[in-house]
């Protein structure tokens, strides 16, 4: 079984990432073939707080793993579509700037460099 993805722009949503094309991801239990492939940086939210930022070449699969693992409490997902080569640097910069509670900041020098860019 795959998950249905419904993607819509959220103009009323204040973006934490400088008015980029932040989109909403709605997951349901309807089977579809094939599932759309979404590559980018995603945000897990609980209420209006971003609790985790991640990157994936297949966001839908990654979100279903987060749901199955049950390690983080979240009730909505937002994402920015990006090419694969841009994922790591963009994710790191957003984590350093937003500092979600479930992301770790292992290397502060890396964060300072990412914020300066």
SERO-4910 file (N, C-alpha, C, O; in steps of 0.05 Angstrom, whole numbers):
BEGIN
 pado doro    nc1    nc2    nc3   cac1   cac2   cac3    cc1    cc2    cc3    oc1    oc2    oc3
  Unk    A     17    -24      0      0      0      0     18     25      0     38     26     15
  Unk    A     10     44    -16     25     69    -16      7     91     -5    -17     86      0
  Unk    A     17    114      0      2    136     11     -4    157    -10     13    163    -27
  Unk    A    -27    168    -10    -35    189    -28    -23    215    -18    -24    221      6
  Unk    A    -12    230    -37     -2    257    -30    -19    278    -43    -23    276    -68
  Unk    A    -28    297    -29    -42    319    -39    -26    344    -33    -22    351    -10
  Unk    A    -17    358    -54      1    380    -50    -12    406    -58    -22    408    -81
  Unk    A    -13    425    -41    -24    451    -48     -7    473    -36      6    470    -15
  Unk    A     -6    495    -50      8    518    -39     -8    529    -15    -33    527    -14
  Unk    A      6    539      5     -7    550     29     -1    579     31     16    587     48
  Unk    A    -13    597     15     -6    625     16    -12    638     43      1    658     51
  Unk    A    -32    627     58    -38    639     84    -18    630    105    -18    641    127
  Unk    A     -1    610     99     18    600    118     43    617    118     55    621     97
  Unk    A     51    628    141     75    644    143     99    625    141    102    608    159
  Unk    A    115    628    121    137    610    116    161    617    134    168    640    136
  Unk    A    173    597    146    197    601    162    222    603    144    244    607    153
  Unk    A    217    601    118    240    599     99    237    619     77    240    613     53
  Unk    A    233    644     84    234    667     65    216    664     41    225    668     18
  Unk    A    191    658     46    170    658     25    177    640      1    169    645    -21
  Unk    A    191    618      6    195    598    -15    169    583    -20    149    587     -6
  Unk    A    169    566    -39    145    550    -46    141    528    -26    145    505    -32
  Unk    A    134    536     -1    128    516     20    101    504     14     81    519     10
  Unk    A     99    478     14     74    465      7     66    446     30     82    438     46
  Unk    A     40    440     30     29    423     51     28    394     39     22    391     16
  Unk    A     34    375     56     32    347     48     11    334     65     13    333     89
  Unk    A    -10    323     52    -32    310     65    -30    280     60    -30    272     36
  Unk    A    -28    264     80    -25    235     77    -51    222     83    -65    228    103
  Unk    A    -59    203     66    -83    188     70    -78    159     64    -56    152     57
  Unk    A    -98    142     66    -94    114     63   -105    103     36   -109     79     34
  Unk    A   -109    120     17   -118    112     -9    -95    101    -26    -74    113    -27
  Unk    A    -99     77    -38    -78     66    -54    -76     80    -81    -97     84    -94
  Unk    A    -52     86    -89    -48     97   -116    -23     85   -127     -5     77   -112
  Unk    A    -21     83   -153      3     72   -166     10     90   -189     -8     97   -205
  Unk    A     34     99   -192     55    100   -171     51    124   -154     38    144   -162
  Unk    A     63    124   -131     63    147   -113     80    169   -126    101    163   -137
  Unk    A     72    194   -123     89    215   -134    116    217   -119    117    214    -95
  Unk    A    137    222   -134    163    224   -122    169    253   -116    169    270   -134
  Unk    A    172    259    -90    177    286    -81    205    287    -69    210    274    -49
  Unk    A    223    304    -80    250    307    -70    252    335    -58    245    354    -71
  Unk    A    262    336    -34    265    363    -22    270    362      8    278    341     19
  Unk    A    266    385     21    269    388     50    241    389     61    223    403     50
  Unk    A    236    375     83    209    374     95    210    383    124    231    382    137
  Unk    A    187    392    133    184    402    160    162    387    174    140    386    163
  Unk    A    167    375    197    146    363    213    137    383    234    154    395    248
  Unk    A    111    388    235    100    408    253     82    395    274     68    376    268
  Unk    A     82    406    298     63    399    318     50    425    325     62    443    337
  Unk    A     24    428    318     11    454    321     25    472    301     27    466    277
  Unk    A     33    495    310     47    514    292     77    513    295     91    530    283
  Unk    A     88    495    311    117    494    316    130    473    298    120    450    295
  Unk    A    152    480    286    168    461    270    184    445    291    200    456    305
  Unk    A    179    419    291    193    402    311    216    386    298    233    375    313
  Unk    A    217    385    272    238    370    258    240    379    229    220    384    216
  Unk    A    265    380    219    270    386    191    287    363    180    307    355    193
  Unk    A    279    353    157    294    331    145    296    335    115    284    353    104
  Unk    A    311    317    102    313    318     73    309    290     62    315    270     76
  Unk    A    299    288     38    295    262     26    292    264     -4    282    284    -14
  Unk    A    300    243    -18    294    241    -46    267    229    -51    258    228    -74
  Unk    A    254    220    -30    227    209    -31    213    216     -5    211    200     13
  Unk    A    202    241     -4    191    251     20    168    234     31    166    230     55
  Unk    A    151    224     13    128    209     23    137    184     38    126    177     59
  Unk    A    156    169     27    166    145     40    179    153     67    175    139     87
  Unk    A    194    175     67    207    183     92    186    190    114    190    183    137
  Unk    A    165    205    106    145    213    126    130    188    136    124    187    160
  Unk    A    125    168    119    111    144    129    129    129    149    119    117    168
  Unk    A    155    131    146    174    119    166    172    134    192    172    121    213
  Unk    A    172    160    190    169    176    215    143    168    230    143    165    254
  Unk    A    121    166    214     95    159    227     97    131    239     87    127    262
  Unk    A    109    112    225    110     84    235    128     83    260    122     69    279
  Unk    A    151     97    259    170     97    282    157    109    307    162     99    329
  Unk    A    141    129    304    127    141    327    145    155    347    138    158    370
  Unk    A    169    163    339    188    175    357    184    205    361    193    217    381
  Unk    A    169    218    342    164    246    344    134    251    341    121    238    325
  Unk    A    124    269    357     96    277    355     94    300    335    105    321    339
  Unk    A     79    295    313     74    316    293     46    311    281     36    289    280
  Unk    A     34    333    272      7    331    261      5    343    233    -17    342    221
  Unk    A     26    354    223     26    364    195     54    364    184     73    363    198
  Unk    A     55    366    157     80    366    143     80    388    122     60    392    109
  Unk    A    102    402    120    106    421     98    132    413     84    149    400     96
  Unk    A    135    421     59    160    414     45    166    435     24    149    450     15
  Unk    A    191    435     16    201    451     -7    213    432    -26    232    417    -19
  Unk    A    204    432    -51    216    415    -71    243    427    -80    245    451    -85
  Unk    A    263    410    -80    290    418    -88    304    396   -104    296    373   -101
  Unk    A    323    403   -120    339    382   -133    356    368   -113    364    380    -93
  Unk    A    362    343   -118    378    327    -99    404    340    -91    412    338    -68
  Unk    A    418    352   -110    444    364   -103    442    387    -83    463    394    -71
  Unk    A    419    399    -79    416    421    -61    406    413    -33    403    431    -16
  Unk    A    399    388    -29    386    380     -4    403    384     21    393    397     40
  Unk    A    427    375     21    443    375     46    448    404     56    443    410     79
  Unk    A    457    421     38    463    448     47    438    463     56    439    478     76
  Unk    A    416    460     41    391    474     49    380    464     75    372    480     92
  Unk    A    381    437     79    371    426    105    388    436    128    377    445    148
  Unk    A    414    436    125    432    444    146    427    474    153    426    481    177
  Unk    A    425    491    133    420    519    138    394    524    153    392    541    170
  Unk    A    373    509    145    347    513    158    348    503    187    336    515    205
  Unk    A    361    480    192    363    469    219    378    490    236    370    495    259
  Unk    A    400    501    226    415    520    241    399    545    248    402    557    269
  Unk    A    383    554    229    368    578    233    343    574    251    338    591    268
  Unk    A    329    552    246    304    548    261    307    532    287    293    537    306
  Unk    A    327    514    288    333    498    311    310    482    323    302    486    346
  Unk    A    298    464    306    276    448    316    285    430    339    309    422    341
  Unk    A    267    423    357    274    408    381    284    380    376    298    369    392
  Unk    A    276    368    353    285    340    348    309    338    329    317    316    322
  Unk    A    321    361    321    345    360    306    368    367    324    366    384    342
  Unk    A    391    354    320    414    361    336    433    379    321    434    378    296
  Unk    A    447    396    335    467    414    324    495    404    332    506    414    352
  Unk    A    505    384    318    530    371    326    554    389    322    573    388    337
  Unk    A    553    406    301    577    421    295    569    451    292    559    459    271
  Unk    A    574    466    312    566    495    312    581    510    290    569    529    279
  Unk    A    606    503    284    620    517    262    606    513    236    603    532    220
  Unk    A    595    489    232    580    483    208    555    501    207    548    511    185
  Unk    A    542    505    229    519    522    230    526    551    224    512    564    209
  Unk    A    547    561    236    555    588    230    560    592    201    553    613    190
  Unk    A    574    573    188    580    575    160    554    574    144    552    589    124
  Unk    A    535    557    151    510    555    136    493    580    138    481    587    119
  Unk    A    493    593    161    477    617    165    489    640    150    474    657    139
  Unk    A    515    641    147    528    663    133    523    663    103    524    684     90
  Unk    A    516    640     92    512    638     63    487    651     54    481    650     31
***
